[in-house]
Amino acid sequence: MKFHPVTVLLDLIYPPKCVLCGTLLTWRQHDFCDSCRKTLPVCDEKLHRTEVFDGVTAALWYQGAVRGSILRYKFSGRSHYSRCYGRLLAAACVRLPLEEVDAVTWIPVSRRRRWRRGYDQSKLLAAALAKALDKPLVSTLRKTKHNPPQSTLTTPEERRANVLGVYRAVGHGAAGKRLLLVDDVWTTGATATEAGRTLLLAGADTVWMAALARSREFKENEQVKPC
Ligand SMILES: [Zn+2]
């Protein structure tokens, strides 16, 4: 562990806390307290392919303290969690053929939501992952419609309809590229699938998907194939 003077000062002003449960950390703990590190719900699902993605992987199961942590990250200003989340995502991405990935990209929030929140949580995640994997970060999508949040909808059909046509490809960021797309939570995969489809229509060669957390909800309805 490195002890840069600025880091030491910041740690005194803002003592580091466990990303999952919020417990104050000791100098030898990093990101998580011992208890959360031991019980981290690592997503053990095998890499699988869908009609859009050549491979989908996730770092954690979306449950318990992970859910609380991601909600704080998205809605309570804990943007600094992205550094820890990026490391978790990088660990999950070893299942992918990383040597084939040209660049990392993300599923953006709408301009209105980004303005209210002050940051785009998926972009921060993608930036942290790109840094950890030493890959370029490229902006490829824009959200052009402000639709209701997916969490307010109860069926996979409603979720699919809600995201239809909400993304537009930006410039030529996707053309001819093999992209790794990043998002926070994979529930039915409707949002990611729509974003991935937009990238393929814009000329992306291949798209893989990495989610920070994977929900078990709706899992039985998914049509996926092992890689
Ligand atoms: Zn903890």
Residues whose N, C-alpha, C, O or C-beta is under 5 A from the ligand:
A	BS01	ZN	C18 L20 C21 G22 T23 C33 C36
